[in-house]
Amino acid sequence: MKPMSNFLSAIVPIVATVSLFATPASGEPSAIVEDLEAAGSNLSFMDYVEPGDVVRLAAGERLILGYFASCMQETIVGGTVTVGVKASSVAGGNVRKEKVPCDAGQVELAEGQANNSGVVAFRGTSDVRKDGGDAARPDLTLYGASPLVRSTVAGVLVIDRVDRPGTPVEIAIQDGANDMAERDIALEPGGVYRARLRAGGAQRELIFDVDAFAEPGDQPKLSRLIRF
């Protein structure tokens, strides 16, 4: 597990440019939009972006990206942003990079892909667990006690303890971002949990644990992100 104090900050200066749009690329998402301040953007909060996507920001417009494979949070102001596998390339703008605690193991780069288009395979997102292994073996670790669930479907989410008895959390979630911090929901640090999402006749499931030093509330989004 990565310690909560493992942070890295860096400032990379550059210059400024036009208005914002994203050019889709084929492949799998490598980052998520954590925040966006840009008029006329076709991106939204918690949208996925893929390697090769291009985003153009006018002077003063801001984009925050969180990269799954590197746990890197980038705050970009102005310029042309090209999304990569683990980091962005920024021309004509300013970018501040901060490494946050997250489980980079959620994302596994396919063999031979780390230096090119970056095909990404996600753990813990199949409809049923098929590995035949220990049902309590975590698929990922959260470093914030209030999960942020990014779902591609609406349904009912049930989170229950698997390491010891506990009261399940059951909530309706929407397609998109569902922030437990906004509902004052916090899980117990050090606990192991199962999350089940029921949508129609289908069910998605994963096992996760919460870092022993995790704190509740609005912690970094990558630190507490669950993707369904």
N, C-alpha and C positions, 0 to 999 in steps of 0.2 A: 504494500500500500504506500501511496505517496503522502508525506506529511502535509498538514494544512499550511505550514509556513513556507512551502516550496514555491516562492514567487520570483519572477524575473521581470524587470521592467527595462525597456529600451526605447529611446526616442530616435526616429530616423527622419531628418529634415528633407524636404523636397521643394515644390512651388505651387501652381493653381490652374483651374480650367472650367468647363461647360455644364450642361444639365445631365440628370441621371437616367440611365436605362440599363437593363441587363440583357446580355445576349446569351441565350441558352446554349449549353454544350451538351453533348451526349455523355452518358456515364452515370456515376453515382455521386450523391452529395458529399462534399468534403468539409463544409462549414455551414453555420446557421446564422441568420441575421438576428443579432441580439438587440439592436436599436438602429433607428434610421430617422434622420431629419433631412428630408429632401423633397422639394415640391415636384409633383408630377411623376414620382417614382412608381414603377410597376412592381417593386419589391415591397414586402410587408414584414412586420415583426414576426420572427421565428420561421421565415421562409428558408428553405434549403437553397444553397448555391453549389455549383459543381466546378471542378477544374476546367478552366477555359472560359467560364463566364466572365463577361466584361461589364463593369459598372462605371459610369461617368458621373462625377460629382461636380457641381458648380462650386465656386469659391465660397467657403463657409458652410457648405453642406457636409453632413457627418454620417458615417456608416460605422457600425460596430459589428465585426464578424468574430465568431468563435469557431476555431478549427478543431475537429474531432480527434484527428490523429496526433496532433502536437500539443493539445491543451493550450493553444495560443489564442489570446484575445487581442484583436487588433482594433484600435480606434483610429479611423481614417477621416481626415478633413480635406475635402477638395481633391481634384485630380482624377486620373483614370486608373481604375483598380482591375487587375486581372487575377481571378481566383486561382489558387494553386491547390496542391494536395495537402500541404502542411502550413502554408503561408501565402500571402498575397504579394503580387508585384505592383507597386504603386508609382505612377509617373505624374509629376506635376501637383503633388499634394503632400500632406504630412501624415505620418503614421506613427502611433505609439503602440508598442507591443508589450503585453504582460502575460507571463505564463501563470495559469491558474491551476489549482488542484483539480484533476478530473481523471476519469478512467479511460485512457487512450486505447485500452484493450477492447473497448466497444467497437472499434473499427480495426479491421485487419486488411492490410493492403494485399491484393493478390500478388503472387510471386512474379517478380520482374516488373512490377508496375510502379515502384516507388519513385522512379526518375522520369516517368512519362505521363500518360493521361490520368493515371491514378484510379484504376478500377477498385472499388471499395466494397467489401463484404461486411454486413452488419451482423453482430451477434445479438441474440435475444429478441429478434423481431419476427420469428416464424409463428404460424398459427398454433403449433403445438411443439413441445420439446420432443426432439427425436433422437437425442444422443444416447438415451438409455442409461445415462449415468446417474449419480446421486442427485435426487430432486432438489436437495438443499444447496447444491454447489452454485455459488453466485455467478451470474452472467456479467455483472458489473458492480462497481462500488460507487456509491454516492458520497460526495464530500460536503454536502449540505443536507440538513435534516428535513427540509421542506421540498419534496420533489417538484420538478417542473416537467410535466408530461406533454410531449409533442406527439399528437396522434394524427393519423391520416384518415381516421373514421370517428364518428360519434358513437358513444355507447356507454356502458356502465363499467366503471373501474373498481375493482375490489383489491385492497392491499391488506395482507394479513401476515403475522409473524409465523415463521416456520422453525425457528430455533427454540421457541418456548411459547406457551399460551399467551394470547393477547386479544384485544378487541379489534376486529377488522375495521378498516376504513372503507366505506362504500360511497362513491360519488358518481354523478352523471358527468361525462366529459364531452366536449365538442371536438369537431374536426379542427385541429390547430393547437394553439398553446393553452395549457391548463396549469395555472400556477398555484400550488398548494400554499405558498406563502401568503397569497391574497386571501385565502380561506382560513388562515391561522392554523393550518395543519402542520404538525411536526412529528416526525418519527423519532424513535429512540436511538441515539448514537450507539454503535456496536451491535445493533440488531440485524437479523437476517429476515428478509421479507419476500413474499411472493406477490407479484402484481398480475392480476388477470383482467383482461379487457374483453367484455362481451359485447359484440355488435351483431345484431340479427342472430343468425344461427352459428356464427363463427366465434372462436375464442382465441385470443393471443395471450401468451403467458411468458413471464421471465422471473428469474430469481435475482435479487440484489441484496447487498448489504450496505449498511450506513457506517461510514468511518467513525471510529471511537471519538474523534475530536470534532465531528460535524456540528455546526451550529444551525439553529432554526432561522427562518425568515429569508430575506432577499439576499442570499449569497450569490456568488457568480453563477451565471446560468449554466455554463458547461459543468460546473461542480455538482449540479443536482439534476441533470437532464436525463430523462427516460424517453426513449423513442419507440413508439408503437406504430 
